[in-house]
């Protein structure tokens, strides 16, 4: 069994109307967060920052104190793969993303409720909920 590791982040923007999240849609139609495979010599944080920039064009700053992981199995051809994904929380000041056309079909800025409705996987909802709760405690006091 092969093991793979990816890193990414829940990317948010503070607006006059509250917190909004950048949610991406992959070429396969799945909505989620920007993430990608670690490269040799990279830390988890470096991978997350690189992948966010590549997939969305956004410059972000990682927020200390938030780290979540998910683990799942998938099948690629005749090989079983155990995938671990590490998620950070990242803030951007930009409202003009530029998608990586080879991998991303769409980027949307959404409220928590909008993103929660569009997600297909429960793990994405859980990570978004935990990020939103973290931000509520940290910024909305």
Buried (B, 14 or more C-beta within 10 A) or exposed (E): EEEEBBBBBBBBBBEEEEBBBBBBBEEEEEBBBBBBEBEEEBEBBEBBBBBBBBBBBBEBEBBEEBBBEBEEEEEEEEEEBEBEBBBBBBBBEBEEBEBBEEBBEEBBBBBBEEBBEBBEEEBBBEBBEBBBEBBEEEEEE
